[in-house]
Amino acid sequence: MRIDKFLKNSRLIKRRTLAKEACDQGKILVNDKVAKAGTEVALGDIITLEFGIRATKVEVLDLSEHVTKESSREMYRVIE
C-alpha cells in the first residue's frame, strides 16, 4: 500500500492530499528514509511523522483498504 493512502486510512493524517504534501516536504520517513507519496509500506515498517518540533514513530500492523474509524487505530502501534 502507498504511504499516502496508509496515512489517510489509518487517520494519522486527515486527507490523502495532505499526506502527499507532507511526503513532498520530507516530513515522512519510512524505516529512516525520506518517503515519497508512492513509497510502498509493508507490515512491520516504522513510519516517522515530523511536524514542527514533534516527531511520532509508529509501526505498521495492518494494511486494510477499507477501515472504519474505530478500527483505524488497529492499523498501527505508537512507538514514540
N, C-alpha and C positions, 0 to 999 in steps of 0.2 A: 504494500500500500504506500502511496506517496505521502511524504511527511506533511504537506499542507492539508491533505484530506484527513490524516490521522489526528492532527491538532484540532481540526474542526469537529470530527466525530467524537473525540474524547472530551470536547468542550474546554480544552486548555486555552484555546483562542476562539473567539465568538464566530468569526466568519472566515471562509477559506481565502478570500482576498486579503484579509489582514494577516493570515498565516503566510501567504505568498510574499507580502511586503516585508514581514519580519525576516523571512529567509533571504530575500534580496539584500537586506541591510546587514546580514551576517549575525543576526541575534539568535539564531537557532543552530545548535550543534548536535550532530548525531555521532556518538562514540568519539567525542572530542575533535570532530572535523566539521568545518562550516558546511551547512547543508543548503542545497538549492531546493526550490519548491518541488522538483521532481525526484528528489532523493528517495529511494525505497527504504522503508523501515521493516525490520523483522522482529520477531519475538525475542526479548532479551536485550534489545538495543537500549542504550542510555541516551536520552534526549535532554539537552540543556537549553533552557529558555532564559535569555538575558534581557531584562527590562530595567533600564536605569541602573541603579547600583545593586539591584536584587537579581539573583540567579536561582533558578529552580531546576533540579535534576529529577527526572522521572524515568522509570524502567517500563518498557512496553510489555504488557501482559496479554493483550488481546488485539486482534486486527479485524474486528467485525465491521461490515459495511453499513449496516443499519442498526442504530443503537438508540435506546430510549434515554431520556435524561437521567433516570435513576441508575441505569446500568453503565452509563458512560464513565463513572468513577472506577469501574472494574477493569477498564482498559489499560490502566497504568498504576504504578506504585510510586509515591513520592519518596525520593532518597534523601534529598537535602532541601 
